[in-house]
């Protein structure tokens, strides 16, 4: 009997003990799960705050600067009927083809609601694209570089001069940057998660970026070299790359094959001969532009980025083991830093070397694609600082200087003021007035810029096919064989003046000294034969109102 009771008691103690162990294990699991959930919640919250802040900066004063010629060109091309848009993007204007098709759809949707293509409306997609690129960049960097480095990098990105410039322009660069950030993120997720959907996303994002702008081919080169360097530096990444070599190869091959139609169109498309041959000073100017023309900011930013790069260099010195002790920077960050270096440096180097030939690619507008990795390297540099107080001071200095560049951008955002000039003309125009624009070549685009404002803010003024030197989208150039210089031909002006009691003569960009001399002769002739009633002159546009009858 006693033996039975003792056995029962021991059995009960064992059950109780087991329950205690089980209860403790459950509590630890719940606590660990709660910690993970808290970290994910913070990560999501910070990402949304950064996205919101970046969106506010990109939308601030979005519609105030005047549309300039390049933007007007994109809007007027996209405003054409779809058949004409398709013909142009598959023949004369293949670059930015994806963007122009998307912009065409956006303008169609706005038109259904009766919304005119004002400055803010046509720029809104670019602002959204760029803000989304910051969000994607943050989630990618927070996973592979750490939360602190990602947060600092995206904060600097949101305030960056070049980022703001192309977030507020109706051009393809914001879409291109978004797709390239997505392509980098999908590449790493494909190697890490080994899911087919990420490789599909990588292909779609990369081919979309190439069709948004041809310069994206250089970023593909940066990706491939970056993967090679990562495989050499890290056993872990080498195994990941080898395990995914088939989908990776298929992805790159697919992008190459799908790029062939665009490559075949390059000889027929617009050239970049307007870009000068680069000199070594142009690289400094590029960095100066990224720094928002603030030399002190550029120096501090470069020094902090070099601290981040030093994390990678530690692998090659005797103190490489200390990399794991760097606060805020995991040891696995080394190959990622080298990938960022490839993303940043290779497009600059390739563009510079290629631009020494007739193919000119070295331009700050094209190289906006290297801004994200450069600023992420600065984020890694901040995270690599061991002293919290030093990290805080450097971060505050960086942000203060970055905001100075942001302020400078808003003060200097306007490139050309076609808005004020066209409104001046509309206030004085009559329906029967004639309009003559010079220079109307595709590169100068006087009529294109004016017509944008005539469509965005309708009034009595309008162009006619009979206008000397008229531009035609159907011809993608002069409407008549006389060419754009017909606008400065006294005989053509006299014939046109016989049909109109008043003529607005509009002068925009002039392509060279010879064209400038012809313009001066035409103005002198009109001053002698017509009566100048009014004149508007700004830094980039001049308008003369002539009465053709005594």
Secondary structure, 3 states (H helix, E strand, C coil): CHHHHHHHHHHHHHHHHHHHHHHHHHHHHHHHHHHHHHHHHHHHHHHHHHHHHHHHHHHCCCCCCCCCHHHHHHHHHHCCCHHHHHHHHCCCCCCCHHHHHHHHHHHHHHHHCCCCCCHHHHHHHHHHHHHHHHHHHHHHHHHHCCHHHHHHHHHHHHHCHHHHHHHCCCCCHHHHHHHHHHHHHHHHHHHHHCCHHHHHHHHHHHHHHHHHCCCHHHHHHHHHHHHHHHHHHCHHHHHHHHHCHHHHHHHHHHHHHHHHHHHHHHHHCCCCCCCCCCCHHHHHHHHHHHCCCCHHHHHHHHHHHHHHHHHHHHHHCCCHHHHHHCCCCCCCHHHHHHHHHHHHHHHHHHHHHHCCCCCCCCCCCHHHHHHHHHHHHHHHHHHHCCCHHHHHHHHHHHHHHHHHHHHHHHHHCCCCCHHHHHHHHHHHCCCCCEEEEECCCCCCCHHHHHHHHHHHCCCCCCCCCCCCCCEECCCCEECCCCCHHHHHCHHHHHHHHHHCCEEEEEECCCCCHHHHHHHHHHHHHHHHHCEEEEEEECCCCEEEEEECCC
